[in-house]
Amino acid sequence: MDWILSYYDKGMLLSVFIIVALNVICLAIAFLCLKYVERCADAGIFMNDFNKHAFNVDLNAQALNEIKPVA
């Protein structure tokens, strides 16, 4: 029982606080990293789809004749 009291007197409360704070900081950093990776993945998917489909315009001669010029 004396060793428990001596450990508490030497800063057990501070030790517990540091352990909890370190875990919370690590979880926050991991969450921010995951959000960054998600944003990069979304941007990559968008750029891939944009490059595939943005400039693909299928116009045939009839469609070109139906377009009326703006006066």
C-alpha positions in Angstrom: 0.0 0.0 0.0 2.9 2.3 0.7 4.2 2.0 -2.8 0.8 3.1 -4.2 0.8 6.2 -2.0 4.4 7.0 -2.9 3.6 6.7 -6.6 0.6 9.0 -6.2 2.7 11.5 -4.3 5.3 11.4 -7.1 2.8 12.4 -9.7 0.5 9.6 -10.7 -2.2 12.1 -11.6 0.2 13.8 -14.0 1.1 10.4 -15.5 -2.5 9.6 -16.1 -3.1 13.0 -17.7 -0.1 12.7 -20.0 -1.2 9.2 -21.1 -4.8 10.4 -21.9 -3.6 13.6 -23.5 -1.1 11.7 -25.7 -3.8 9.3 -26.9 -6.2 12.1 -27.7 -3.5 14.0 -29.6 -2.7 10.9 -31.6 -6.4 10.3 -32.4 -6.8 13.9 -33.5 -3.7 13.7 -35.8 -5.0 10.4 -37.3 -8.4 12.0 -38.0 -6.8 15.0 -39.7 -4.6 12.7 -41.8 -7.6 10.6 -42.8 -9.5 13.7 -43.8 -6.5 14.8 -45.9 -6.3 11.5 -47.7 -10.0 11.5 -48.3 -9.8 14.9 -49.9 -6.9 13.9 -52.1 -8.7 10.8 -53.2 -11.8 12.8 -54.1 -9.7 15.2 -56.1 -8.0 12.4 -57.9 -11.3 10.7 -58.8 -12.6 14.1 -60.0 -9.6 14.8 -62.2 -9.7 11.3 -63.6 -13.4 11.6 -64.5 -12.8 15.2 -65.8 -10.0 14.1 -68.1 -12.1 11.2 -69.4 -15.4 12.9 -70.1 -14.9 16.7 -70.2 -13.7 17.0 -73.8 -15.7 14.1 -75.3 -18.3 15.8 -77.4 -20.0 13.6 -80.0 -21.4 15.9 -82.6 -22.6 14.6 -86.0 -23.4 16.6 -89.1 -27.1 16.8 -88.3 -26.5 18.1 -84.8 -24.2 20.8 -86.2 -26.9 21.9 -88.7 -29.4 22.3 -85.8 -27.2 24.7 -83.9 -28.4 28.2 -84.7 -25.8 31.0 -84.5 -26.5 33.8 -82.0 -27.1 37.1 -83.7 
